[in-house]
Amino acid sequence: MNEIFDPLNLLLMGLAVFILFRLRSVLGKRTGNERPPFDPYSKPEQKPGDQVNGGDQDNVIPMPGQTQQQPEQMEQPAAGGEVVIDKVAPEGSALNSALKQILSVDRSFEPEPFLEGARAAYEMIVMAFADGDKKALKNLLSHEVYEGFVAAIEDREKRGETVDSTFIGIDKAEIVEAALKDATAQVTVKIHSQMISATRDKDGEVVDGDPAKVSEVVDIWTFARDTSSRDPNWKLVATESAE
């Protein structure tokens, strides 16, 4: 019994209480170093002194956790933007004209980096919908599309259904239409992807899809951004499946 009151034991107990108190005061605090939400359309910020070789740096795909593009960067003209657009859409075509209209009001717009962002957003949205992750969807969808996705998720949950989904990859993504309506830029992308998807009822029985089959999916999605806003984010505003 007297061993409990041994000076060494008391010292160790006091040290343990102090450490526990310090942990409780630190854990859960915001330090200001938390990673910002991932924007699939943002470009990594160029640091002072960084070397840029040609235009390759603009095509680097931003990964989660990198600094988002600053609004001031959107006012800088994309080098050779018109020439790049001519490579994406035939000169003189309606698509070429529409993309150049968007470039005239958003000098940071470039088709290839945009498509990389669309690919990333597509996978994130498809998987978030399958998982019923409303929080992940909220910042990527327009209000109207978000409400539609949420209604479908909640209807699925009411029936006790779950979705098993594996995203295999995107075979092809191409810009098929564009428009500038007032200050809103709209770009429509046709996406060819492969995935495995199966919907199960509350008993675990497959009611839709096939958990052992890779399906080819073709979607036509439209993304939009208010070019008069300093917010650089594009959001999904319309979806349809290509027959």
N, C-alpha and C positions, 0 to 999 in steps of 0.2 A: 504493500500500500504506500509506504514512504517513497518508493521509487518514482511514483507519479510526481512528487514534489521535488525531485532531483533538480538542481539548478540547470543542468544541461537540457533536461526534458522541457523545463519551463521556457528556456531560451529558444528551443526548436519550435515549440508550440506558438510562441510569440511571433517568430519569423514566418511561420505558415499563415497565421492570421493576417500579417502585414501583406504578404504576397497575394492572398485571396482578395484583400481589400483593393489592392492596386489593379488586379485583373478586372474586378467588377467595375472599377471606375474608368477603365479603358475600353473594354469590349462593348461593341454596339455604338460607339461614338463615331460620328462622321468626322473624318480628318481633313476633308477637302481634296483628297487624292483619289476619290472614287472614280471609276471609269465612267465616261458619259455614255448615254444610249447609243447603240451602233446605228449609224445612218449609212445604208448601202450605197447611197449616191454621193457621199462626201469624198473629197480627195484629201490625202495626207498633206498637212501644212508644211511648206518648205521653210526650213530653218535658215537663219542668216549664215551665209558661208557655204551652204550646200551647193554642189555643182550640178548643173542640169545639162545633160548631153542630148542635144536634139530635142525631140518631143516625146521620147520614151518615158520620161518621168511622169507625164500626165496619164499614161496608160497603166500605171501601177494600181492593182486592185486594192482598195483600202480594206484593212482587216479590223475586226472588233477591237476597240480600245485606242485606235489612233485618233489624233486630233482632227476634229471636223473642219471642213473648209470654212474660212472666215468670210463674212458677207462682203468685205472689201475686195476679195479675190474675184468675186462674180462680175465685177466691173471691168476686169482686165480682159482684153480681147484674146481669144484663142488663136494661137499662131496658125495661119493658113486655114482657118475654119471653113471658108467657102470651098477651098480645094478639097478638104476632107469630105465635105458633104457631097461634092461631085463624084467621089468614089463610092459613096453609099447609095446614092440615088442618081439616075441619069440626069444630066444637065438639061433643063427645060421641062422636066416632068413636074407634076403637081406636088409630089413628095419633096423633090429638091427645092422647089419654091417655098413650101411650107417650112422646111427645116431652116432655110436661110432667113425666113421671117423671124423664127424663134431666135436664131443666132443674133439677129439685129437688135433684139431687146435683152438678150441674155448672152453676153459675150463669152461666158465660161462654158457654154453648151458645146459638147463634142459628142457625136454619135457613138463612137466605140466605148469610151468610158461610161456613157449613159447605159449602153447595152450590158456592160459588166455589172452595173448597179441593178439593172432590171433582172438579170440572172440571179443575183444574190437575193434580191427582194422576193422573187418568185419562189425560191426554195424556202425562205423563211416563212412566207405567208402560207404556202401549201402545208408545211409541217406544223405550223402553229394552229391552223384550222383543224388538222387531223387530231392534234393533241388537245384541242379545245382551249388553247391559250389565248384568252381574250386580251390580256395585257400586252402581249407581243404584237397582236394585230392592230391595236389602237393607233399607234404612231405611223403605221404603214398604209392605212386605208382612209379614204374620205369618210365623212360621217355617214353618208347614205350606204356605202358599201359595207362599212363596219356594222351598221345596224342589221343588214341582211345576213352577214356572216354570224353575228351573235344569235340572231333568231334561229338559224339553222343549227348552231351548236346546242342551244338550249332545247330545241325540239328533239334533237338526238339524245340529249341527256334525259329528257322526260321519258323517252321510250327505253331507257336503260341500255342504249347502244354505245359501243366503243369502236374506234377505228384503229386498226393496225396498219401503219404506213411506213414504207421504206423508200426514200428518195434515191434513185439510182444516178440520175444526172440529166443534164440538158444537152441534147444533140445539136440543136440549132436555135438561134434567136435572131430575129431580124425586124427592123423597123418597117412597117407596112403602110403607115399613115401618120400624118401629123397635121396640126392646125394651131393657129394663134387666134383665140377668140377673146377680143378685148385685150386684157393683159394676161390671160391664162394660156399657157402653153400646154398642148396635149400631144402626146406621142403614143402611138399604138404599136405594140410589139407582138409578133407571132412567135410563140415558143413551142418547140418540139421537145418533149421530155419523156423520160422513162421512170416508172415507179411501180412499186408493189403496194396494193391497197386492198383491204378487206374490212367490211363492217360486220361486227358481231352483235347479236342481241344479248339480252341480260343473262341468257343461259350459255353464252359463249359460242352459239351456233352462227356460222357465216350466213348473212342474209344479203350481202352484196359484195361483189368483187371476188378475188381469188388470192389467198395468202401465198400461193406457190407460183403465181404467174406474173411475169413482168409485162406491164401494159404500156403501150405507146400513147401518150396524151398530147393533144395539140390544143393549146389555149391561145386566145387573142385577148390581151390585156391592154388597157389604156391607162397611162400615168399622166398626171397633170401637176402643174406648179404655177402659182401666181407670180409672174415675173416682176410685178411692182412691189412685192414683198421682199424683205431682206432675209427671209427664211429660205434656205437653199433646198429644202426637202421636196421631193416629188412624192405624190401619193397615188395609190391605185384608185381610179374613179369608175372603172367599168370592166366587166369580165364577160367573156363568152367562150363557148367551146366550138372549135371548128369541126364541121362535119366532114 
